[in-house]
């Protein structure tokens, strides 16, 4: 049975079954929908223990508590279950038992099965005709697939489900060869706000061409969190030194968890680079949010991947304390006088009915009011709370 760790490869031909590949894609997407990687949980807990800001510490506590609840109940870490990105490295000696589907089609079939699984259905977020009708495809396909042919007789798969909120904060620049990359990141990161849901990781691609830098930035986010191990042994290469420099600069900005200030904005910095034109220095930065979801596995012809569930003991036991600036709020009978007692930074524990609306809903409401047509019959927002659900 194939595993999430590589075995010794050779050039002996190996047959990979189409059904095993598709099943592995589907199972891995279900797996990452509710299991954070252990290295990410450990890094988040270390950030929690270090944090001195009450608001940021509470935000990290919520992330960790939600993560454990998702693992226990096998329910999604986030309502945005992402766009699927897959890196498939196929050994030159690999043969397929069937050739009626392309690799893209096989991945998409796995995605389709995962996102329509009746035991844990995942939100379909992909829309076709992005510049026009933007109609939902209903099964989260097509996915984004990067294929490389490599030496060996195995299929290596790195798969992630990337939320829209963090993806939308990606940045790209064609720097001058003499420009300081760390300074560019330090200047650019505050412009991204908190919409990428920090703390998370920054994947940075350097060199090649514009599109090559973007792919490298995305692939770098598949690597484990190991910045503190790197700092403990000491950075040696150019990339390692740059990782540490950016890590320190980013956290010194004080953006903090969920943008609430504090010590930890990023848990790690990942960098991949490639040779580039002498006149160029393309740089792409892609953030990963607190709902980091990815897994790495190999297929060797012995069957689909067997992903071992983590132990719940991997998650810390954290309870949230209600501080003195905490208010219990019933949205069904709240008064204006009560609202006026709140101060910036207070924690509100909400109960009652709240409406939610994404960008399209708010745009529709505004257009109806501006046109004089008014809201549809029976729709009354008087005394109601509307939670703006952003781009994730």
C-alpha angles and dihedrals in degrees: 000000000000120000146198091256124070122250127206110292130209138170093260107124114255126191116224115198117230090221092054092051094049093045090050092053092049094046093047092053092051089047096053093043090074107016121075113206110263093236089057093049091049092049092048092049091050088052089050092053092049097044117111100179110093093212094048092044090053091049091052090047090055091051092051094044091049090048092054092045090052091051092048096047098032091232128136120287089221137015087238101072091184145225110294117241119185132186110200119188111190121198115234089235094053119115126190123225089220131029101187092102130053120229088255090054092047092051091047091051089053090049091049092052093046097049095046095045104137092212092059112005113195125213114265108224105164119112127193123218092033094187093047135019094000093206117184113246089213098223103057093252144167099054128196111258128186115192128196128178110220139170118279141043104275137085114234118199130191111182133180139174107219122199121228096232094064095035090056091059094061115130133202132189137174098218127193112258090250095050120116110244094198090052090050091053091046090052096042102044096071090054089062092065118197097301090108089064103238145233094073139104135290117222113202127191118195128188135357107083131315095275093041091054090052093052091047091050091053094045092050089063089067090070121098124258106265108140094120092052088051092050091048094055094036131251115269111166127061091252093048092051090048091050092054093044093052092042092056095043093048094051092044088062089076096221089135135174111346088349092292095124126253142115103300123061096144130029094198144351118228123195135185122176140185136189113277142186114291090240095048142075108175114186128184124185120195120180125214115213130223088272091073107175123177142121135190125212144158132223117208102173097268096103142287121326118280108215110194113219113239121246116257086229086074088074120076120239105245129170124189118234121214106231129205091267093058121114128193107220129193106200093197096067107018119142132213089242090058092050091053091060092064121099132200109275096028119134116235120201102202129208130169134041122337127175121218129204135176127213094282092053094051091046090051093049092049093048092050092051094044092050092052090237091114129204121318117271111280095023111115123163095183109136091357129127120227118197112209107225107204132210101303 
